[in-house]
């Protein structure tokens, strides 16, 4: 497994724990539709949250949240539309980004960007 995939998997594990501790109920992890994938789908306060998790081990190439691309957001929206179509009970959706910085194998910063508009 390559370095980026290992870091990403660790970030998603940390994110699941973080979100659970902050009142979110994890519904899905790595939910796929065609070429689109949602890292975490969770619920909180009768709202369905689609999370993109960005993890970095240094700021050499910028903060993790800075790597969120327009293409990735469009893929996230496509997957969310399909998920909502398959799960019609959800009326309210929200897109969020959770950026995690890990140094020496320990999370040192969590930065939650809620209700991302694109």
HELIX and SHEET records of a PDB file:
HELIX    1   1 UNK A    3  UNK A   21  1                                  19    
HELIX    2   2 UNK A   64  UNK A   67  5                                   4    
HELIX    3   3 UNK A   70  UNK A   86  1                                  17    
SHEET    1   A 5 UNK A  25  UNK A  33  0                                        
SHEET    2   A 5 UNK A  36  UNK A  44 -1                                        
SHEET    3   A 5 UNK A  47  UNK A  56 -1                                        
SHEET    4   A 5 UNK A  93  UNK A 103  1                                        
SHEET    5   A 5 UNK A 106  UNK A 113 -1                                        
END                                                                             
